[in-house]
């Protein structure tokens, strides 16, 4: 399993329908990470293979999605993405958390283990 490319339609269907819901209600069946990136972004390119590795290592426990901010401008605007990469960490029961910047693998593993799988 690799990272999953998200469109606005797939986001509304699989993650959260911000067009009809006021309060956050995650639709996923397991915790998720959403990577907001752009093809021209150097730090995004550095994080991409790390996210691929993590999606394989945690394949049965979490989903890792990618949103191209150049293509999905509305999603980037809804989440007020100001810098990329930015990652949205979505635990199953709690509120999502946004983190800007290219995080190293050990930091991402820490967040997955402490915030998403705990």
C-alpha positions in Angstrom: 0.0 0.0 0.0 1.3 3.4 -0.9 0.1 6.9 0.0 -3.3 7.8 -1.4 -3.9 10.9 -3.6 -6.9 12.9 -2.3 -9.2 15.0 -4.4 -11.9 17.3 -3.0 -14.6 14.7 -3.8 -12.7 11.9 -2.2 -11.9 14.1 0.8 -15.6 14.9 1.3 -16.5 11.2 0.9 -13.7 9.5 3.0 -12.5 12.1 5.5 -14.9 14.9 6.4 -17.7 16.7 4.6 -17.0 20.4 5.4 -19.8 21.5 3.0 -22.5 20.0 5.2 -21.0 19.5 8.7 -20.1 22.3 11.1 -18.3 20.1 13.7 -15.4 17.9 12.8 -16.6 14.3 12.3 -13.9 12.0 10.8 -15.4 9.4 8.5 -12.3 7.2 8.3 -12.1 3.7 9.9 -8.5 4.2 11.0 -6.3 7.2 11.9 -4.8 9.2 9.1 -2.2 11.7 8.0 -2.8 14.1 5.2 0.3 15.6 3.5 -0.4 19.0 1.8 2.3 19.4 -0.8 3.2 20.8 -4.2 5.4 19.2 -6.9 7.8 22.2 -7.0 8.4 22.1 -3.2 11.9 20.8 -2.3 11.1 19.9 1.4 7.9 18.1 0.1 10.0 16.0 -2.2 12.3 15.1 0.8 9.3 14.0 2.9 7.5 12.0 0.2 9.7 8.8 0.3 9.5 8.9 4.2 5.7 9.0 4.0 5.8 6.1 1.5 7.9 4.1 3.9 5.6 4.9 6.8 2.5 4.0 4.8 4.0 0.5 4.3 5.2 0.1 7.9 1.9 1.1 9.4 -0.3 -0.1 6.5 -2.9 -1.9 8.6 -3.0 0.8 11.3 -3.2 4.2 9.5 -3.9 5.7 6.1 -1.6 8.3 4.6 -3.1 10.7 2.1 -1.5 13.4 -0.1 -3.2 16.6 -1.3 -1.6 18.5 -4.2 -2.2 22.1 -3.1 -1.8 23.4 -6.7 -4.6 21.1 -8.0 -6.8 21.1 -4.9 -6.8 24.8 -4.1 -10.1 24.7 -2.2 -8.9 22.0 0.2 -5.7 24.0 0.8 -7.9 27.1 1.5 -10.3 25.3 3.8 -7.3 24.2 5.9 -5.6 27.5 5.7 -2.4 26.0 4.3 0.2 28.9 4.3 3.4 26.8 4.0 4.1 23.4 2.6 4.6 20.7 3.4 1.9 20.8 6.1 0.5 17.7 7.6 -2.9 17.1 9.2 -2.7 14.3 11.8 -6.2 12.8 12.3 -6.7 10.5 15.4 -9.8 8.3 15.3 -11.6 10.0 18.2 -9.9 13.4 18.9 -9.6 16.6 17.0 -7.1 16.7 14.1 -3.7 18.5 14.6 -1.9 20.5 11.9 1.9 20.6 11.7 3.8 22.7 9.2 7.3 21.8 7.9 9.2 18.7 6.8 9.4 16.4 9.8 12.1 13.7 10.0 11.0 10.1 10.1 11.6 9.6 13.8 9.3 12.6 14.6 6.6 11.3 12.3 6.9 7.8 14.0 6.6 9.5 17.4 3.4 11.3 16.4 1.9 8.2 14.9 2.6 6.1 18.0 1.7 8.8 20.6 -1.1 10.7 18.9 -2.7 8.4 16.3 -2.3 4.9 17.7 -2.5 5.6 21.4 
